[in-house]
Amino acid sequence: MTQEIIEAVREIERDKGIEEGALVSALEDALLAAYKKTPGASRHATVEMDDDTGDFRVFSVELPADIEERLLDEARERKLEELEKLEEETGERQHTLISDDDLDIDWSDVPEDDVKREDVTPEGFGRIAAQTAKQVILQRIREEERRMMYDEYIDRVTEVVTGIVQQAGDRNNVRVDLGKVEALLPRSEQVDGERYEQGSRIKAVITEVRSGTKGPQVILSRRDPELIKTLFELEVPEIADGLVEIRGVAREPGYRSKIAVESHTQGVDPVGACVGPRGSRVRMVVSELRGEKIDIIPWNPEPARFVAKALSPARVREVYLDDDAREATVVVPDDQLALAIGKEGMNARLAARLTGWKIDIQSDTEFAQAEADVAFGGGGDEQDLSGRCGAILANGKRCPNAALPGSRFCGVPAHQALALEDVPDDEEPVVAESEPELEREADLTAPDAESVGPSIGVTDETHAVLVEPETAPPAEVPAGIPVETEGPEEE
C-alpha cells in the first residue's frame, strides 16, 4: 500500500464520522488474521504500518517460556469469563473448544528487553493488504453507519415519527419506512379496527430501539398515550408555546380518550384552545386517530371537582373523598348513572385513570337507600352517612344540626335525651316538643344538602363536596366533535 491510500482511508474516516485511526487499526487486525493463515506463520505476530512508506509490515514476537505460559493462562481465564457471561445472557450451555492458537495474548506489559521481534513480512503481502483493505473499509463503514443510526434513534424513544407503510396485513406486523431505517409496528401495538394501506402515511410513537446485525430495529406503537400528546402539540400553538399544558392522558385506543389540560396564562381557556375555532383543532387529532372520541377536561387542583369533571359528559351531584385510600364515591342523578358509567364501564374507567382515584358511582336512589339502611336498618349505634343529627322534629323534618362525634344526635338536650331512650330500630326518634327555630331551618335546608358530612366507617379525612349543576347549555360545535352533553352516551 502507498501513502496515498492511507490518506484516502483517513479521509473516509473524516467524511463518515468514524473515529480517527479506527480503519487503520481494523486493517492491521485483518492483515494479522490473513498472515496467520499462511504456511509457516509465527505463533505470535503483530502487524504495524510504516509511517514513511505507508506499507504494512509483519513482525514475529518471541517470548520467554515462563512469560508465555503466564500470558496463556490469563488469556484462558478471559476466554472462560466471556463464555460464562454469554451463558448467563442466552441461558444456554456453551460447548466451545478453547485452543491456545486461537487465544489473544496481551504482551503489552512485557518489558521490551524480554521480547524478540523479527520482520517476517511475506512476499506479495502488499497485494494481500490492498485486497483486505477494500473489504475491511466497506465492512467497517457499514458497522459505523449502523452504530450511528442506533445512537440517533435510541435518543428518540417516546418521540412521534411519520412514516410510509411498506407492508401491511390485518393479522401481521406492519413495516413502516422512516427514511433512514425500516421500523416495525407489531400487532400488539396496532389499534383494533385500524387498517394500514400500503403507501399511506401514519404517525406512531417510537417505543423501543433494538440493535441488530442488519442495523437498528425500531419498534413503533399506535396505542401509546404519548401519540395524543404530540398530536395536540402539533395542532395547538398554545400547547407548543407552553401556555397550556396537558396534565394527563387516559386512553382506550380506538374508542375513547380523556385528556386533562391546564392553562398557565390568565385569559387563555385551555379547553377552548384545544378544541379550536369551530372544532378545527380537535377534529384534526380525531382524524389522525381514525375517529377516536376525545373528551377534553379542565384540570383542577381540587380532587373532588376534578373527579366530577372527569366523568363528563355525565352531570355529578356530590363527591365523597377518602384521602388515605384515594377513593371517591360519586353521587349522580338517576338518569345520569348509565352515562357516568359509560359503555362497558369505559367512562368510569377512563376517569379513574385520568385522576388517579378509585371511583365508585352511585345514583341518588342507591345512595339514599344505603343511607337509610345504615341509619334505620339495624345500625342504631352507628353514625348515619350524612353526619347529621338523626332526630326527627315535630314538623316531620330532620334536624339540620351536625351530629356529635360518636353519637347519632346533636348537642341539643332534648335530642341527646333520645340517645338514652330505647327506641326500636324500625321507629324514628321523634322529638315530642316543638322547636320553632330548628323547624324553620329544617324547612330551608335543601334535600340535596343532606349528605355533606363524613360517611360511616370511613376515616376522618373523608369529606364531601356538593357539585353545583351547570345550567348553561353546551356551546355549539360542528358535528362529529365530542362534547359534554346531557343526553345518552354515543355508541
Secondary structure as UniProt FT lines:
FT   HELIX           3..16
FT   TURN            20..21
FT   HELIX           22..36
FT   TURN            39..40
FT   STRAND          45..49
FT   TURN            51..53
FT   STRAND          56..62
FT   HELIX           65..90
FT   HELIX           100..102
FT   TURN            108..109
FT   HELIX           112..114
FT   STRAND          116..119
FT   TURN            123..124
FT   HELIX           125..154
FT   TURN            155..158
FT   STRAND          160..167
FT   TURN            170..171
FT   STRAND          174..177
FT   STRAND          182..185
FT   HELIX           187..189
FT   TURN            192..193
FT   TURN            198..199
FT   STRAND          201..212
FT   TURN            213..214
FT   STRAND          215..221
FT   HELIX           226..235
FT   HELIX           237..240
FT   TURN            241..242
FT   STRAND          244..252
FT   TURN            253..255
FT   STRAND          256..263
FT   TURN            266..267
FT   HELIX           270..275
FT   HELIX           277..279
FT   HELIX           280..288
FT   TURN            289..290
FT   STRAND          293..298
FT   HELIX           303..310
FT   TURN            311..313
FT   STRAND          318..322
FT   TURN            323..326
FT   STRAND          327..332
FT   HELIX           334..336
FT   HELIX           337..341
FT   HELIX           343..345
FT   HELIX           346..355
FT   STRAND          358..363
FT   HELIX           364..376
FT   TURN            380..381
FT   TURN            385..386
FT   TURN            394..395
FT   TURN            405..406
FT   HELIX           413..420
FT   TURN            425..426
FT   HELIX           436..444
FT   HELIX           447..450
FT   TURN            456..457
FT   TURN            460..461
FT   STRAND          463..466
FT   TURN            479..480
//
